[in-house]
Amino acid sequence: MTITQRNKPRLVLLNIDDYERLMRQSDARSVGTLDTMSRELLDEFEAAVDAYEDSDEASR
């Protein structure tokens, strides 16, 4: 299931079987947590979340 915002895909909802299959197929080197992210990548991630939040609030 795709969740949209203003007709643009924003999130995807998967059943657990599909999620687990995708995770098994993913490159383990690309999987991590916020604790294992580099500071630079974490800053980029936070900026992207903030920008998304700002755009969502502006549309209200």
C-alpha positions in Angstrom: 0.0 0.0 0.0 1.4 3.4 -0.9 0.5 6.4 1.2 0.5 9.6 -0.6 0.6 13.3 0.2 -0.9 15.7 -2.4 -0.8 12.8 -4.9 2.9 12.1 -4.4 4.0 8.7 -2.9 5.5 9.3 0.6 5.3 6.0 2.5 4.9 2.4 1.7 3.1 -0.1 3.9 4.2 -3.8 3.4 3.0 -7.0 4.9 5.6 -8.6 7.2 6.4 -11.4 4.7 7.3 -9.0 1.9 9.3 -6.8 4.3 11.3 -9.8 5.6 11.9 -11.0 2.1 13.2 -7.6 1.0 15.4 -7.4 4.1 16.9 -10.8 3.4 17.7 -9.6 -0.1 19.2 -6.3 0.9 22.9 -5.6 1.1 23.7 -6.0 4.8 26.4 -3.3 4.5 23.6 -0.7 3.9 21.6 -1.6 7.0 22.2 0.4 10.2 20.7 2.4 12.9 20.8 6.1 13.9 23.5 5.1 16.4 25.8 3.7 13.6 25.2 6.6 11.1 28.1 9.0 10.5 27.5 12.5 11.8 27.4 13.8 8.3 24.7 11.3 7.2 22.7 11.9 10.4 22.8 15.6 9.7 21.5 15.1 6.1 18.8 12.7 7.4 17.6 15.3 10.1 17.6 18.1 7.5 15.5 15.9 5.1 13.0 15.2 7.9 12.9 18.8 8.9 12.3 19.9 5.3 9.5 17.3 5.0 7.9 18.5 8.2 8.1 22.2 7.1 6.5 21.4 3.7 3.8 19.5 5.4 3.0 22.3 7.9 3.0 24.9 5.1 0.4 22.9 3.2 -2.1 23.1 6.2 
